[in-house]
Amino acid sequence: MSNTALLERPATTAAIRTQPDPAPLAATTADLPAVRSPRGFALYVGLDEIKAAEAGVSLPLLVDALRRTLAELAPGAETHATVALAPHGSGGRDLDVVRLALQEPGAIARTKAAAEDDTVEEETGVTVDISRKRVLIDGESAAFTYKEFELLQYLVLREGRTIERSELVSALWQAQDDETPGERTIDVHVRRLRAKLGRYEDIVRTVRGIGYRFDRHADVVIRYGHGTPSPDRF
């Protein structure tokens, strides 16, 4: 995500030249003039080649169209276009990738803040990291199985709501699963989950005759990741 490509001639068959990222401009308050006026604007477009092709266009074609439109509206305007490159499978929203690759200060600041947040682990208590599918207990990663994490996540995302055993079974096990538990054997899975929570086992409460629930707890931190929360968060 550290390269940009300069479109030399924005056309359907434009040649693309790779160049290193420009160094971010460092400016202090003292360097800035007392009176400032706008000199232009930047338009970040989040769109990869696949999405462009699905729309029947290409990135160079879009750049060319935008430049021609601008030339008609403001003939004296100067333009410069870049294409942000990122490794295949790097993930993230296209727009965020573009903003970061082109060194937008706000995007860089958010990325640094996210990195610093990720390096700070809770020394005590339980951290349920929804985005990374992991649980930390007193700062150490707990060896939860996939089903144990799914069970805890299901309760956490429905904080304050009592979940019946039948709902847990239908939500977390498919009908064709070889080891689909009954409503009572779900208790065995909860006991295993609690055993791994250790001294924090009481964060999963039993509601007699009904099922289980998770209530907000001082010893528990929930991490939903940066940006949009988990899609099944209630």
N, C-alpha and C positions, 0 to 999 in steps of 0.2 A: 504493500500500500504506500510505498515510498517513491514511486516514479510518476511522472506526468509525461504525456506525449503531446507534442505541438502539431496542430493541423496546419501544414504549410499552405495548402490551397484547399479550402473547404469545397469539395465537390464529391460526386458519387464515388470517384476513384482516387480520392486524395491520398497523397503519400503521408505517412506518419513517421515522425522522427522522435526518438526517445531522448529525453534530457533529464538531468537530475533535478530534484526539487530545489527551487530557489530558497536561500536561507531566509528565515522569517525576519522581518524588519523589526529592529529594536528601537523604540522611541520612548523618551521620557517626556514628562509634562513640560519640562523646560525647552525641549526641542520643538514643540508644537507652537505654531503662530497663535497670537491672541484671538484673531478673527479667522474662522475657517469657512470655506464655501464648498459645496459639492463639486466634484470634478468628474464624476462618473458613477458607475455601479457595477456590481458583480452579480450574475445570475447563475446559481448552482442548479444543475439539472441532474437528477438521479435517474439514470436509465442505462441498462446494459445492452449489449448487442442483441441478445436473444429477445428481450422485450421490444426493442426497436424493430427487429425483423418481424415479430408477430404483428406489429402495427403497420408493416409494409414499407418501412423506411430504414435508414441507416444513420449512424451518428454523424458522419460527415455531411450527409444530406440535410439533416436537421440544422447543423451549424450554418450551412450555406443558406438555408431558408431564413434563419434568424438574421443573418448578416444582410441579406437582400431587403428584408423588412425594415431593418434599422436604417439602411442606406436610403430607403424611400422616405422615411419619417425624418431623419436627421442626416443629410448627406455629408456633413462635416465631421461626423463622429468617427473616432478611431476604434478599431476592434481588435481583440486578441482572443483566441480560443485555445483551450487545452482539454485534453482527455485524461481523466484520472485512471491509472492502472492499479489493479490489485491482484494478488495471487488467486488462482482458482480455488473455490471452496473456502475462501476466507470469511464468508458470511457477512452479516451486518446489512443495514439499509443502504441502498445505492447512494442516496443523498448524503448520508453520513460519511461514506467512503470518499466521495468527491470532496466534501468540505475538509476532511482531514488531510487528504492527499495534497490539496491546494493550500494547506497551511492556514486555514481560517483560524484566527486566534480563539474564538469561542469553542470550536471543535477540539482544538489542542488542549485547552483548559479543562474541558469535560473529560477528555481521555486521561489526562494526568490525574484528575481527581478520582476517576474510576479505578485507575491502577493503584493509587495510594490506598483507596478503600479496600481493595482486594487483598492487600498485603497485611491489613490489620485484622487479626483474628481475635475473637473474644477469648479472654483468658479463662473466664468461668462461664458456666451456663451452657445452654444448648443453642446452636445456630443451625437452623434449617435453611439450607441454600437451595431454593427452588430452581434457580437457573442452572446450577451445576449438578443437581441431583445428588447432594451429599449432606451429611449431618456431621457437625463438629460438636464434640462434647468436651468442655473445658479446653478448647483450642486444638484438640486432637480429632482426626478423622475417625468416625465410627464405622465399623464393618457391617453396614446394613445391606441386606440383600435387596434386589430390585423390588420385590413385593413388599418388604418391610418399609422401604422408603415410600412406595406408592400409598401404602396404608396410612403412614404418618402424614404425608402430604394431603391426602384426601380429607383428613380430619382438620389439619391446619388451615386449609383453604376454605373450610366451612366453620370457621371459628364461632363458638357460641351456640352452635346447632347440634342437637343430639342426633347421631346417625344410627339408624337401626342396623342390626346385623345383616338383615336381608339386603339392604341397600349396599352395604360394603361388599357383599358377595357378588351381586349383580354388576356393580360398578368396576370392580377390580379383577374379576375372573370372567373369562369368556365361557360360553356354554360348552365349547369343544375342548376346554382344558382338561388334561388327564387328572389333575388333582384339585378340582373345584371343591372347596370346603362347604360343609353345611353351615347353617346359621349358628350352630353351637360350636363347631370346630373353629369358627373364626376367633373364638376366645383363645385358642392355642396360639394363633398368629399374634394376637395382641400381647399375650404373655411373653413371647419371644421378643417382641418389639420393646416392651417395658424392661426386659432383662438387659437389653443393650443400652437403654437409656440410663441404667444404673440408678444413682441417687435422684435422678430427675424423672423417675418412672411415673410420678403422679401428674405429669402434664397431660397424660392421656387418662381421662376420667371414665369410670364406669357408671352408667346410669342404669340402676337396677331394673331388670325386666324389659329394658328397651335396647340399649346398645352403648355407644361410646361418644365422647365429645372432647373437644379441645377448647379451653378458654384462654384468653390472654393471660400470659404468665410472665412475671418479672425476670425469670431465668431463661426465657426463650427469645431469641432474635430471629426474625424471618427475613430472608433476603430474596427479593423477587427479581433481582437483576436490574440492569440499567435500561431505562426506556419503558416500554410497554410491559405491564405486569403479565404474569402467566395467564394464558387465555382461559384457563378453567378456574381462575380465581373468582370467588363469589363475594 
